Amino acid sequence: MPTDSAALESQSDELALLGLMQLVSPALPIGAFAFSQGLESAFELDWVRDEASLAEWLSGILEDGLTRCELPVLARLHQAFDQADGESIAVWDEWLAATRETAELAAEDSRLGASLKRLLGSLDLLPIEEQLPSEDLQLPLLPDHAGYVTLFAYTAHARGVSVRQTLLGFAWAWLENQLAVACKALPLGHTAAQRVIEQLRPALVAAVDQALTLDDDELGPVLPGLALASALHETQYSRLFRS
């Protein structure tokens, strides 16, 4: 028979898992479905045209983007929330904002962050104005206009999700969103999308492994193609998505 403490720990782990599933669900009402992160322009430019080229594009974004940017910063933000370190949270939130190379990518991050913050407010999950225990500098735990990645980290922290699972969940949500975009804008069936998932699942795990080893001076996305595609999308004549 499990002890009471073991049962409570198991229940806590299960609630954390369910909280993560809620956070990464496509049904989460924050409007992520409206953004393609430059992928729609990659279709228009014929850089991505089929299952093979889509898998190659996504592998590159994962390796040179998420692995070097969002995932390692998520880990740092999660730790900062654990320590109620409002100063570090603000620094990394600003750092992430500075990496958005186009107006569309910046707008996506800020709008999704604002939407997630409103949702957390409606669920009574926002922090009560906690302040840093510093006599010289007091900052709110959440910056006023925090981006999506920062809000994602806070939500995972509030739900008791571990750092590693937070990173895996974020990477999974990104992949699902990108495949949903491809299924809407390409002649790509859902079975083909599942084959891409099967191909990239090990890469998601490897990306998290690498992200957790990077030092601060190793961070920063290297995605000139994505930046160009996103910039071109801002004036693309016919489009389905906002980015």
Disulfide bonds with the S-S distance in Angstrom:
none
